[in-house]
Amino acid sequence: SMVIKLSSGINAEYGTKRNALVWLDGPHLDFFYKWKPQALEVDAGDISSRLQLKESLGCRSFDYFLENVWSMPAERDCVATGMIRNSDNECLDNAAGSDTFGQHLQYWGCHNLGNNQFWMYRNDRRIMGLLYVFDVDGVTPGSHVILVWVDYNSDRQFFDYNTQTQQLVHRRSGLCVDRKPNSRDVIINTCDIYKTHQKWTFQYTYLTDPYSYVHQIIIDNI
């Protein structure tokens, strides 16, 4: 796999994994490997001195950080995570890793490397990447799905998943996530259960009964 080098020559994958092993406890480390599976192959070396330092300083857990410092979603806050894939093995993608605010969501071939194709489908029905959530630049067919900051005053950032049709339905407009013709951009479009490129599946789901949680949202909205 490709290795990224920092300007100082330090292997970024090596440093990232060492930080993860020191600071991510319990299920958070498993979540990290889902987001960055290539890190499983990285030798992080001996971290015992780092763990001892963490203990001697009385550092708090990562749960404390999430609950009191930065309330970024964790796996426990999601109903699904990972790649969002259609039947053509194309995945929703944040434009090859670009983090430009307001960019169009795109679709590319699924690469199974997490990162720019790793999404968190949150309990509140927002879909989030590392920084931004799905939004739309309009509520009519052909409007683009875009990536922006969470806006708790907006009603345009909610997407309900229909487990029977496998469609992602934009709640405000009632339109479905779709591919834009002759483009790599993702749009919302009139829902059509016969369109294979409107059918999406999540890589990891956390439902004991596929019709009891996400699907109930759809039923309640009909």
Sequence and secondary structure as in RCSB ss.txt:
>XXXX:A:sequence
SMVIKLSSGINAEYGTKRNALVWLDGPHLDFFYKWKPQALEVDAGDISSRLQLKESLGCRSFDYFLENVWSMPAE
RDCVATGMIRNSDNECLDNAAGSDTFGQHLQYWGCHNLGNNQFWMYRNDRRIMGLLYVFDVDGVTPGSHVILVWV
DYNSDRQFFDYNTQTQQLVHRRSGLCVDRKPNSRDVIINTCDIYKTHQKWTFQYTYLTDPYSYVHQIIIDNI
>XXXX:A:secstr
    B TTS BHHHHHHHHHHHH  THHHHHHHHH GGGGG      HHHHHHHHHTT   HHHHHHHT     G
GGEEEEEEEEETTSEEEESSTT   TT B EEEE  S  GGG EEEETTS EE SS EEEES SSTT BEEEE  
 TT SSS EEEETTTTEEEETTT  EEEE TTSSBEEEE   TT GGG EEEEEE  SSTTTSHHHHHHHH 
